[in-house]
Amino acid sequence: MAITVNGKNIDITPAIRSYIDEKIGKVANHFDQVRNIVVTLNVIKNPSVAENHTAEVTCFLDGAKIHVTEEAESMYASIDLVSDKLNRQVKKHKDKLVKGKAKNYSIRTSVQDEQVEEIEEIEETTEE
């Protein structure tokens, strides 16, 4: 998994980079099909804007793309908010995949298959 960090009106310091790696890197613990994550940090330099730090994250998964944006008064707060939101959405995506696969393997289907096999065995023994 590669994390790419871009900045608009902000210099990406090693401290910010390591903080992003720590927070956003947790996504890989929840879901192993993460291919690439692109983080874009933006600062609005207008003093009348209260929440002037924006963090955008685009997470590329196998067969899906998740895009999350959050704004806050500090860059670290916006990174925290966006990482929490990304974790929730990745977990939601993973649950959808797991539930979709589990739908095909219901108990009713497996019991019916076993009953069909038993009926076939009984028919074979009665024919002999």
N, C-alpha and C positions, 0 to 999 in steps of 0.2 A: 504494500500500500504506500503510495506516494502522496505527500501533502505539499501542495504548492501554495505559497503565500504571496499575494500581491497587495500593494498599498497605493492609495490615492490620497495625496496631500499628507502623507505620513511616511516617515522612514521606519522600516522594519528593523528594529533592534534585535540583538541576540536574545534579550530577555523576553520580548514579545514572541519571538519565534519559538523559544523553548516552552513558553506558556501555551501557545497554540498546539504544539506537538503533544504536550501533556494532556490538555483538555479534549482536543478533537481526536487524538489517537485512541481514546477509550472506545470509540465506535467500533474499532476492530475487535475488541473483546466481546461485543455483543453479536457481531455478524461478520463472518469470515469472507464474505463475497464482495467486500469493498475493494474496488480497483484503484480509484483515484479520488482525492479530495482537493478542491480548489477553494482557498480562503481569500476573500477580498476585504481589506480593511479600508474604511473611508472616513475622513474627518471633514466636517463642514466648518469653515472658518468664520461663519457669520455669528456674531455675538448674541443675536436675538434668538438663535435656535438653542433650546435647552438640551435636547438629546442630540448632540452633534457627532457622536461616534457611532459608526455603523459597521457591523460585521456581517458579511454574506458568506455562506458556505454552500457549495454545490458538491454533492457526494454522488459519485458514479458507481453504481452497483451492477451486478450481472443482470441485465435486462431492465434496469430502472435507473431513474435519476431523481435525487431528492435535493430541493433547493430551499434554504432557510435564510431568513434575514431578521436581524434584531438591531435595535438602536438603544443607546444608553448614554449616560453622562460621562462615562469613562470607557476607555478601550477595553480594559480588563473586565468590566461589568458586561459589556456587549459580547465579549468572547464567552463569558460564563453562560449568559442567556442563550446564545446561539448553540453552544455545545449541549445544553440541556434539551433544547428543542430538537436538535438533530438526533440525539439519543432516543428520544421518544418516538420520532418518526421512523427511525431505522428499526426499533423494536416492533412498531406497528406493522411495518412492511414484512418483517420476518414472521410475525404471527400470522399474517395473511397467507404467506407461503406455506407455513406448517399446517394451518387449518385446511388449506386447499388440498394438500396431499392427504391429510387425514380423512377427508371427506370420501375419498375413493376406497378407503379401507375400513368400512364400518363393520360393526359386529354382525349386523343382519346379513350382510353379503357373505362374510366368512362362514356363518352358520349354514346358510343356504348351500354354499359350495360343499361343505362337509356332508350335508344331508343328501345331496345329489350323488356324491361319491359312495355313500353307504347304500343308496338305492341301487346304484350300478353294481356294487359288489353282491347284493342280495339277488339281483337278476341273473348274474353270472352263475351263482351257486345253484339256483333253481333250474337253470337250463341244463346243467350237467346231470 
